[in-house]
Amino acid sequence: MSAATPIPVPPSLLSPTEESLLEALARPGADLASLAAAHALSLSALARWLGLPHVRRAFDAVREVVEIERRRWQEQQTRDAIETLNEVMKSSETPVERRRAASAILRALTAPLLPRRAQSGTLHNGARSASECPPPTRPQRPVPLA
């Protein structure tokens, strides 16, 4: 078994402490005030530091890696849940449980077909989540064709 060849990484413009702070800031649920205080920064100083172009680029890159990590975790959890539901669907002796499991699998597999958030953070007509989107509308009575 051969040793892995290291990937060349360009030198960072940030100190190890700054890189550590960026990684902590990029994590979901980061407590900004606590992180700033732990580095002897006020929130406004932290905001100015994050606004520096080289720090912003590094922060965006770290956020992208964290987002990839989150999506991979979510995909694995979805696969595990579908596998469990598939086992229930195949092994349950109750038709109702088999139907429920099959329905849950279909919902999970068609979930990506739901509308995605727009750049502004909203969906259709200002809704903030798919559950807030209005259902499709149909006329109550047939509309006569002219």
Beta strands, then each sheet from edge to edge (+ up, - down):
end
